[in-house]
């Protein structure tokens, strides 16, 4: 008899299904509709019938394979999400502010052509001119008091989040980064050595670029003076 096909005896099939699902022989025997004074003993002998045993082994094999496929799918999903999170955080951390705004210091002249002051202006670039990587650093864009304001994500926080995702630990203070030991880790398909090197680089980069924690930057744009 082909173990891939249900047993002809419906009670035997129900018994096999229950055992393969994790029920005890006694419970499986009762669930299948059998009645006996000693269900444990009766279930024991039914379990050892060749066709029943073959069917149970087949069902258990299918159950394990289904569990393995589900595990692989979960691992792939988690790996994809981790990769996306790391990419997003890396974009925030390494964004170039010069690709988002343009700031200038220009002389203001009077009617005689004399310089009376130096005007400082900030202008947010056209969204279409900002690279996608730098746009990731923008938390929100809004107007306040008639001026355009751009709220940026905290680059240091992004760097620390990358370190935590890769190492499972919080970033060490900048003052002790040179003495920090990075334990070998495996992240998805990333080799342990590569992950450790990346963590060390990010800690050092964050310490150099942003030595002290600060609130996310808010850029207030002022219109550039129109040339006369």
C-alpha positions as CSV (number, residue, x, y, z in Angstrom):
1,X,0.0,0.0,0.0
2,X,1.2,3.5,-0.9
3,X,1.9,5.4,2.4
4,X,1.2,8.7,0.6
5,X,-2.5,7.7,0.2
6,X,-4.9,7.6,3.1
7,X,-5.6,4.2,4.8
8,X,-8.7,2.5,3.6
9,X,-9.8,1.9,7.2
10,X,-10.9,5.4,8.3
11,X,-10.3,4.7,11.9
12,X,-6.7,3.6,11.2
13,X,-6.2,6.8,9.1
14,X,-7.5,9.0,12.0
15,X,-5.2,7.2,14.4
16,X,-2.2,7.7,12.1
17,X,-3.1,11.4,11.6
18,X,-3.3,11.9,15.4
19,X,0.0,10.1,16.1
20,X,1.8,12.0,13.4
21,X,0.4,15.3,14.9
22,X,1.9,14.5,18.3
23,X,-0.8,12.7,20.2
24,X,0.0,9.8,22.5
25,X,-1.0,6.3,21.4
26,X,-3.7,6.2,24.0
27,X,-5.2,9.6,23.0
28,X,-4.9,8.8,19.3
29,X,-6.7,5.5,19.8
30,X,-9.5,7.2,21.6
31,X,-9.7,10.1,19.0
32,X,-10.0,7.5,16.2
33,X,-13.2,6.2,17.8
34,X,-11.9,3.0,19.2
35,X,-13.1,1.7,22.6
36,X,-11.0,-0.6,24.7
37,X,-10.3,-1.3,28.3
38,X,-6.6,-0.8,27.7
39,X,-6.3,1.9,25.0
40,X,-2.6,2.2,25.6
41,X,-1.9,-1.5,24.8
42,X,-4.3,-1.5,21.9
43,X,-2.8,1.7,20.5
44,X,0.6,0.1,20.8
45,X,-0.3,-2.9,18.7
46,X,-2.2,-0.7,16.1
47,X,0.9,1.5,15.8
48,X,3.0,-1.5,14.8
49,X,0.7,-2.7,12.0
50,X,2.9,-2.3,8.8
51,X,0.5,-0.2,6.8
52,X,-0.3,2.0,9.8
53,X,3.4,2.4,10.7
54,X,4.2,3.3,7.1
55,X,1.5,5.9,7.0
56,X,2.6,7.5,10.2
57,X,6.2,7.6,9.1
58,X,5.1,9.3,5.8
59,X,2.9,11.9,7.6
60,X,5.7,12.7,10.1
61,X,8.1,13.2,7.2
62,X,5.7,15.5,5.5
63,X,5.2,17.4,8.8
64,X,9.0,17.9,9.2
65,X,9.4,19.0,5.6
66,X,6.6,21.5,6.0
67,X,8.1,22.9,9.2
68,X,11.5,23.2,7.5
69,X,10.0,25.1,4.5
70,X,8.2,27.4,7.0
71,X,11.5,28.0,8.9
72,X,13.4,28.8,5.7
73,X,10.7,31.3,4.6
74,X,10.8,33.0,8.1
75,X,14.6,33.2,7.9
76,X,14.5,34.7,4.4
77,X,11.8,37.2,5.5
78,X,13.8,38.2,8.6
79,X,17.0,38.4,6.5
80,X,15.3,40.6,3.9
81,X,13.9,42.9,6.6
82,X,17.3,43.2,8.3
83,X,19.0,44.0,5.1
84,X,16.4,46.7,4.3
85,X,16.7,48.2,7.8
86,X,20.5,48.3,7.6
87,X,20.3,49.9,4.2
88,X,17.8,52.5,5.4
89,X,19.9,53.3,8.5
90,X,23.1,53.4,6.4
91,X,21.5,55.9,4.0
92,X,20.5,58.1,7.0
93,X,23.9,57.9,8.6
94,X,25.9,58.7,5.4
95,X,23.6,61.3,3.9
96,X,25.3,64.4,2.6
97,X,23.5,67.5,3.8
98,X,24.9,69.4,0.8
99,X,22.7,67.2,-1.4
100,X,19.6,68.4,0.5
101,X,20.1,72.1,1.0
102,X,22.1,74.9,-0.4
103,X,23.4,77.6,1.9
104,X,25.1,80.8,0.9
105,X,26.7,84.0,2.3
106,X,26.1,86.9,-0.1
107,X,26.9,90.6,0.2
108,X,24.1,93.1,0.3
109,X,24.8,96.3,-1.5
110,X,23.3,99.8,-1.0
111,X,22.4,102.1,-3.9
112,X,26.0,103.2,-4.1
113,X,27.3,99.7,-4.6
114,X,28.7,99.5,-1.1
115,X,28.6,96.3,1.0
116,X,26.3,97.0,4.0
117,X,26.0,93.5,5.3
118,X,26.5,89.8,4.5
119,X,23.2,88.0,4.1
120,X,23.0,84.3,5.0
121,X,20.4,82.3,3.1
122,X,19.4,78.6,3.1
123,X,17.5,77.0,0.3
124,X,16.1,73.5,0.2
125,X,16.9,71.9,-3.2
126,X,14.1,70.6,-5.5
127,X,13.0,67.1,-4.3
128,X,13.7,65.8,-7.8
129,X,17.3,67.0,-7.5
130,X,18.0,65.2,-4.2
131,X,19.4,61.7,-4.6
132,X,17.2,58.9,-3.2
133,X,19.9,58.0,-0.7
134,X,20.0,61.5,0.8
135,X,16.2,61.7,0.8
136,X,16.2,58.8,3.2
137,X,17.7,61.2,5.8
138,X,14.6,63.5,5.6
139,X,12.1,62.8,8.4
140,X,9.5,65.4,7.3
141,X,9.1,68.6,5.3
142,X,6.7,71.2,6.4
143,X,6.1,75.0,6.4
144,X,6.1,77.2,9.5
145,X,5.7,80.9,9.6
146,X,5.7,81.0,5.8
147,X,9.2,79.3,5.7
148,X,9.9,75.8,4.5
149,X,11.4,73.5,7.2
150,X,13.1,70.2,6.7
151,X,13.4,67.8,9.7
152,X,16.2,65.3,9.4
153,X,16.8,62.0,11.1
154,X,19.5,61.8,13.8
155,X,22.6,60.4,12.0
156,X,24.3,59.4,15.2
157,X,21.2,57.4,16.3
158,X,21.2,55.7,12.9
159,X,24.9,54.7,13.3
160,X,24.2,53.3,16.8
161,X,21.2,51.4,15.5
162,X,23.4,49.8,12.8
163,X,25.9,48.7,15.4
164,X,23.2,47.2,17.6
165,X,21.6,45.3,14.6
166,X,24.9,43.8,13.5
167,X,26.4,43.0,16.9
168,X,23.3,42.7,19.2
169,X,24.9,45.2,21.5
170,X,24.7,49.0,22.1
171,X,27.5,51.1,20.7
172,X,30.3,51.8,23.1
173,X,31.0,55.5,24.1
174,X,33.4,57.2,21.7
175,X,36.1,57.5,24.4
176,X,36.6,53.7,24.5
177,X,36.0,52.8,20.9
178,X,39.7,52.0,20.3
179,X,39.6,49.4,23.1
180,X,36.3,47.8,22.0
181,X,36.4,44.1,21.1
182,X,33.8,43.1,18.5
183,X,32.7,39.5,18.9
184,X,32.3,37.5,15.7
185,X,28.7,37.5,14.5
186,X,26.8,36.1,11.5
187,X,24.1,38.2,10.0
188,X,22.1,36.5,7.3
189,X,24.7,35.7,4.6
190,X,27.3,38.3,6.0
191,X,30.5,36.6,7.1
192,X,31.4,37.2,10.8
193,X,34.7,39.0,9.9
194,X,33.0,41.3,7.5
195,X,30.3,42.1,10.0
196,X,32.8,42.8,12.7
197,X,34.8,45.1,10.4
198,X,31.7,47.0,9.4
199,X,30.7,47.5,13.1
200,X,34.1,48.8,14.0
201,X,34.1,51.2,11.0
202,X,30.7,52.5,11.9
203,X,31.5,53.1,15.5
204,X,34.7,55.0,14.5
205,X,32.9,57.0,11.8
206,X,30.1,57.9,14.2
207,X,32.6,59.0,16.9
208,X,34.6,61.2,14.4
209,X,31.6,62.8,12.7
210,X,29.4,63.2,15.7
211,X,31.3,63.2,18.9
212,X,28.4,64.3,21.0
213,X,24.7,63.2,20.9
214,X,22.4,65.8,19.5
215,X,18.8,66.3,18.6
216,X,17.8,65.7,14.9
217,X,18.6,68.7,12.8
218,X,15.9,71.0,11.6
219,X,16.7,73.2,8.6
220,X,14.8,76.3,8.1
221,X,14.9,77.6,4.5
222,X,15.0,81.3,3.8
223,X,14.4,82.6,0.2
224,X,17.5,83.6,-1.6
225,X,17.8,87.3,-2.4
226,X,16.8,88.1,-5.9
227,X,19.5,89.8,-7.9
228,X,18.7,93.4,-8.8
